[in-house]
Amino acid sequence: MAVITGAASGIGLGMVRVFTAAGFQVAMCDIRKAELDAVFGRVDILANNAGVLLRGRTVEDVPLADWKWIVGVNLDGPINGIEFFLPRIRRHGQGGHIVNTASISGFLVAPGRLTAPYQATKFTLVALSEALLSDLAETGIGVSVLAPAGVKTSIYPSGEARPARFEGHSPAFPTPDTISEGVEPDDVARRVLAAIHNSAFCIFTHEDTRPWIEARHRRMMQAYDKSFPPAAHALSSSGGVG
């Protein structure tokens, strides 16, 4: 069985369609449907896919309620999913797989996006996934982190499903109901299924994001060069001047 959170739309619903077509029984979990039938028997795959996003505020202008809501869904959700379902995957002893949906924003911060809470949670989710991959080495339970860029989903108006306890706030500027230009959710889901079969860790959806990652890593290497310039390294290696 595959358990998929955020399964009522977007990438989650794409996973439901693709996984079902591949022969999996699927338990759908989502806050936006009145009822989703889920019978948690044997669990083989956990897809922590639910996520929310707000745009339009600088870090200093994001209300605490926004932080709590976004962290609660994007980070606490996967943590709770792992805590609840990982023991059930271990229980049958036949291995399994956990997929955490992060974002390309979990690997770099695009200037001007004004989505700091989203980006912060996605960076953290990448780190959590790497730690989990290390923890589960040699157990037969794989881990993947999904890093989509533009996908045809309705994540922008995700605040419409925001629980009242988080003191709902409107975005600082209007956002579209869907991302009209992007890859289809089912295509992303097929990449996820292939990654599960191939035990791949990182799942990227857009080849044109490669230069973004390369540029980020070049900046990191340049920071090393500035922190440890060749002259200073030569002095330290020789014990200094004397």
C-alpha positions as CSV (number, residue, x, y, z in Angstrom):
1,M,0.0,0.0,0.0
2,A,1.1,3.6,-0.7
3,V,0.0,6.3,1.7
4,I,-0.1,9.7,0.0
5,T,-0.6,13.0,1.8
6,G,-1.9,16.1,0.0
7,A,-3.6,13.6,-2.3
8,A,-6.7,15.6,-3.3
9,S,-5.0,17.6,-6.0
10,G,-1.8,18.5,-7.8
11,I,1.3,16.2,-7.5
12,G,-0.4,14.1,-4.8
13,L,-3.4,13.3,-7.0
14,G,-0.9,12.6,-9.8
15,M,0.8,10.1,-7.6
16,V,-2.6,8.5,-6.8
17,R,-3.4,8.0,-10.5
18,V,0.1,6.7,-11.4
19,F,0.6,4.5,-8.4
20,T,-2.9,3.0,-8.8
21,A,-2.2,2.3,-12.5
22,A,1.0,0.5,-11.4
23,G,-1.0,-1.8,-9.2
24,F,-0.7,-0.2,-5.7
25,Q,-3.5,0.1,-3.3
26,V,-3.5,3.8,-2.3
27,A,-4.6,5.5,1.0
28,M,-5.4,9.1,0.2
29,C,-4.9,11.8,2.9
30,D,-5.9,15.4,2.5
31,I,-7.4,18.2,4.6
32,R,-9.4,19.5,1.7
33,K,-11.8,16.7,1.3
34,A,-14.6,16.0,3.7
35,E,-13.8,12.3,3.7
36,L,-11.0,10.2,2.3
37,D,-11.3,6.5,2.8
38,A,-8.0,5.1,4.1
39,V,-7.5,1.6,5.4
40,F,-4.0,1.4,6.9
41,G,-3.0,-2.2,6.5
42,R,0.5,-3.1,5.2
43,V,2.3,0.1,4.2
44,D,5.1,-0.1,1.6
45,I,5.4,3.5,0.4
46,L,4.9,6.8,2.3
47,A,4.7,10.0,0.2
48,N,4.8,13.0,2.4
49,N,3.4,15.4,-0.2
50,A,1.1,17.9,1.5
51,G,2.5,21.4,1.4
52,V,1.3,25.1,1.6
53,L,2.8,28.4,0.4
54,L,2.2,32.1,0.9
55,R,3.9,34.8,-1.2
56,G,4.5,38.5,-0.9
57,R,6.2,39.2,2.4
58,T,9.8,39.8,3.4
59,V,11.1,37.7,6.3
60,E,10.6,40.6,8.8
61,D,7.0,41.0,7.6
62,V,5.8,37.4,8.0
63,P,3.4,37.1,10.9
64,L,4.2,34.4,13.5
65,A,0.8,32.8,12.7
66,D,2.0,32.3,9.1
67,W,5.2,30.7,10.2
68,K,3.4,28.3,12.5
69,W,0.9,27.3,9.8
70,I,3.5,26.7,7.1
71,V,6.0,25.0,9.4
72,G,3.1,22.9,10.8
73,V,2.1,21.6,7.3
74,N,5.4,21.5,5.5
75,L,7.7,20.2,8.2
76,D,5.6,18.9,11.1
77,G,3.5,17.0,8.6
78,P,6.3,14.9,7.2
79,I,7.7,14.3,10.7
80,N,4.4,13.0,11.9
81,G,4.1,10.9,8.8
82,I,7.5,9.3,9.4
83,E,6.8,8.8,13.1
84,F,3.4,7.1,12.4
85,F,4.1,5.1,9.2
86,L,7.8,4.2,9.4
87,P,7.2,1.5,12.1
88,R,4.5,0.1,9.9
89,I,6.9,-0.2,7.0
90,R,9.5,-1.8,9.2
91,R,6.9,-4.2,10.6
92,H,6.5,-6.5,7.6
93,G,10.2,-6.7,7.0
94,Q,10.0,-6.5,3.2
95,G,11.5,-3.0,2.8
96,G,9.7,0.0,1.5
97,H,10.2,3.7,0.5
98,I,9.6,7.1,1.8
99,V,9.2,10.1,-0.5
100,N,9.3,13.7,0.9
101,T,8.1,16.4,-1.4
102,A,10.4,19.4,-1.0
103,S,11.0,21.8,-3.9
104,I,13.7,23.2,-6.0
105,S,13.4,26.0,-3.4
106,G,14.8,23.5,-0.9
107,F,18.1,23.6,-2.7
108,L,18.4,27.4,-3.5
109,V,16.7,30.7,-2.8
110,A,15.5,32.5,-5.9
111,P,15.8,36.3,-5.3
112,G,12.5,38.2,-5.2
113,R,10.3,35.2,-4.6
114,L,9.1,36.5,-1.2
115,T,8.3,33.0,0.1
116,A,10.7,32.7,3.0
117,P,8.7,30.3,5.2
118,Y,8.1,28.0,2.3
119,Q,11.8,28.0,1.3
120,A,13.0,27.6,4.9
121,T,10.8,24.5,5.4
122,K,11.8,23.0,2.1
123,F,15.5,23.4,2.9
124,T,14.9,21.7,6.3
125,L,13.0,18.9,4.6
126,V,15.9,18.2,2.3
127,A,18.2,17.9,5.4
128,L,15.6,15.7,7.2
129,S,15.5,13.4,4.1
130,E,19.3,13.1,4.0
131,A,19.4,12.3,7.7
132,L,16.6,9.7,7.3
133,L,18.5,8.2,4.3
134,S,21.5,7.7,6.5
135,D,19.4,6.3,9.4
136,L,17.8,3.7,7.1
137,A,20.9,2.5,5.3
138,E,21.0,-1.3,5.1
139,T,17.3,-1.6,6.2
140,G,15.8,-2.1,2.7
141,I,13.8,1.1,3.2
142,G,14.7,3.8,0.7
143,V,14.3,7.5,0.9
144,S,13.8,10.1,-1.9
145,V,13.4,13.8,-1.8
146,L,11.3,15.3,-4.6
147,A,12.4,18.8,-5.8
148,P,9.9,20.0,-8.4
149,A,10.0,23.4,-10.0
150,G,6.9,24.6,-12.0
151,V,4.2,22.0,-11.9
152,K,0.5,22.5,-12.8
153,T,-0.9,22.6,-9.2
154,S,-3.1,24.8,-7.1
155,I,-0.5,25.5,-4.3
156,Y,-0.8,29.3,-4.6
157,P,-4.3,29.5,-3.1
158,S,-3.5,26.9,-0.4
159,G,-4.3,29.4,2.2
160,E,-8.0,28.8,1.5
161,A,-7.7,25.6,3.5
162,R,-5.9,27.2,6.4
163,P,-7.4,26.2,9.8
164,A,-8.9,29.1,11.8
165,R,-6.5,28.6,14.7
166,F,-3.7,30.0,12.6
167,E,-5.5,33.4,12.4
168,G,-5.7,33.4,8.6
169,H,-4.0,36.2,6.6
170,S,-4.4,37.1,3.0
171,P,-1.4,37.1,0.7
172,A,0.2,40.5,0.2
173,F,-0.6,40.4,-3.5
174,P,-3.0,38.3,-5.7
175,T,-1.8,34.9,-6.8
176,P,-3.2,32.7,-9.6
177,D,-5.4,29.7,-8.7
178,T,-3.1,27.3,-10.5
179,I,0.3,27.3,-12.1
180,S,-0.8,27.2,-15.7
181,E,2.7,26.8,-17.3
182,G,4.4,23.8,-15.9
183,V,4.8,20.0,-16.2
184,E,1.8,17.8,-15.6
185,P,1.4,16.3,-12.1
186,D,1.2,12.8,-13.6
187,D,4.6,13.3,-15.3
188,V,6.1,14.2,-11.9
189,A,4.4,11.1,-10.3
190,R,6.0,8.9,-13.0
191,R,9.4,10.3,-12.1
192,V,8.7,9.5,-8.4
193,L,7.7,5.9,-9.2
194,A,10.8,5.4,-11.3
195,A,13.0,6.8,-8.5
196,I,11.4,4.4,-6.0
197,H,12.2,1.5,-8.4
198,N,15.8,2.8,-8.9
199,S,16.4,3.8,-5.2
200,A,17.3,7.3,-6.3
201,F,17.5,10.0,-3.6
202,C,17.1,13.3,-5.5
203,I,14.2,13.6,-7.9
204,F,14.3,16.7,-10.1
205,T,11.5,17.6,-12.5
206,H,13.1,20.3,-14.7
207,E,16.5,20.1,-16.4
208,D,16.6,23.8,-16.8
209,T,17.1,24.2,-13.0
210,R,20.6,22.6,-13.3
211,P,22.4,25.9,-13.8
212,W,20.7,27.3,-10.7
213,I,22.2,24.5,-8.6
214,E,25.5,24.8,-10.2
215,A,25.6,28.6,-9.6
216,R,24.8,28.0,-5.9
217,H,27.6,25.6,-5.5
218,R,30.0,27.9,-7.3
219,R,29.2,30.6,-4.7
220,M,29.9,28.1,-1.9
221,M,33.3,27.2,-3.4
222,Q,34.1,30.8,-3.9
223,A,33.3,31.3,-0.2
224,Y,35.8,28.6,0.7
225,D,38.4,30.4,-1.4
226,K,37.8,33.7,0.3
227,S,37.9,32.0,3.8
228,F,41.1,30.1,3.0
229,P,43.1,32.1,0.4
230,P,46.2,30.4,-1.0
231,A,48.6,32.7,0.8
232,A,47.1,32.2,4.2
233,H,47.0,28.4,3.6
234,A,50.7,28.4,2.7
235,L,51.6,30.3,5.9
236,S,49.5,28.0,8.1
237,S,51.1,24.9,6.4
238,S,54.6,26.2,7.0
239,G,54.0,27.2,10.6
240,G,54.1,30.9,9.9
241,V,56.8,33.4,9.2
242,G,60.0,33.2,11.2
